[in-house]
Every structure is written in structure tokens, then in C-alpha cells.
Amino acid sequence: MSDTPPDRLASNPKSPHYNAEILARGVGVRFKGVEKTNVEEYCVSEGWVRLTVGTTMDRHGNPMTVKLQGPVEPYFRDNA
């Protein structure tokens, strides 16, 4: 496995960008220079993150999210 996280990663198992092996290794995300712990999905090349909003759920039981634009810096926590 490489030392750089993937360009796009999601924590939802229903997503095509979900990868259990990488998530088990521990991925941290800095968005605009600030550590974020509520990241649901990110994309480095497009420059966005999808963050969960509190504990609210949609009608399907998934957490409500908001998509924010800006610089994204993923990293593996075991290297930090």
C-alpha cells in the first residue's frame, strides 16, 4: 500500500469510492488547514469535502451532509 491516501475516499459502504482497507489504516483530513473529524467523503483533485451536519438524518437514515469547496489535505494517521 502506498504512503499517500487516494484522491477520493468515502466512509459510506454504499459509495463506489469506499475502501475498507484504507479506512482501517486511519485517514485524517485537513480542510483549509484545519483538522476535520466529521468528513463523510473528500476529493482532492476537485477540491471539496462532504461533512456531516450534527446528528440529523435524512429520510433514508443517512447523516445529513454539506459539501464545502477548498484545499483538501488527506494523510494517514499512522504517519502523523
C-alpha positions in Angstrom: 0.0 0.0 0.0 1.3 3.5 -0.8 2.1 6.2 1.7 -0.3 8.7 0.0 -4.1 8.4 0.5 -6.4 8.1 -2.5 -7.6 11.1 -4.5 -11.2 10.4 -3.5 -12.5 8.4 -0.5 -15.9 7.9 1.1 -16.8 6.4 4.5 -20.2 5.2 3.3 -20.1 1.5 2.3 -22.7 2.1 -0.4 -20.4 4.5 -2.2 -18.2 3.4 -5.1 -15.3 5.3 -3.5 -15.5 3.3 -0.3 -12.3 1.3 0.7 -12.4 -0.6 4.0 -8.6 -1.3 4.0 -7.6 2.3 3.7 -10.2 3.4 6.3 -9.0 0.8 8.7 -5.4 2.2 8.3 -6.8 5.6 9.5 -7.1 8.6 7.2 -7.1 12.1 8.6 -8.2 15.2 6.6 -7.2 18.8 6.8 -9.6 21.2 5.1 -8.3 24.7 4.7 -5.6 23.9 7.2 -8.0 22.8 9.9 -8.2 19.1 11.1 -11.8 17.8 10.4 -13.2 14.8 12.2 -16.7 14.7 10.6 -15.6 14.1 7.0 -18.0 11.8 5.1 -16.3 12.0 1.7 -13.5 14.0 0.1 -11.9 14.6 -3.3 -8.5 16.2 -3.6 -8.5 16.9 -7.4 -11.9 18.6 -7.3 -11.1 20.4 -4.0 -14.2 19.5 -1.9 -15.2 17.7 1.3 -18.6 16.5 2.4 -19.1 17.0 6.1 -21.8 15.6 8.4 -24.1 18.2 10.0 -24.7 17.3 13.6 -26.8 14.2 14.3 -29.6 14.9 11.9 -30.6 12.2 9.5 -32.3 12.2 6.1 -35.4 10.1 5.4 -33.3 7.1 4.5 -31.3 7.1 7.8 -28.2 8.6 6.3 -26.5 11.6 8.0 -27.2 15.0 6.5 -24.1 16.4 4.8 -22.9 19.7 3.4 -20.4 20.0 0.6 -17.7 22.6 1.0 -15.1 23.8 -1.5 -11.4 24.4 -0.7 -8.0 22.8 -0.4 -8.1 19.3 1.0 -5.0 17.5 2.5 -5.6 13.9 3.4 -3.0 11.9 5.3 -2.5 8.6 7.1 -2.8 9.0 10.9 -0.1 6.3 11.5 2.4 8.5 9.7 1.5 11.7 11.7 
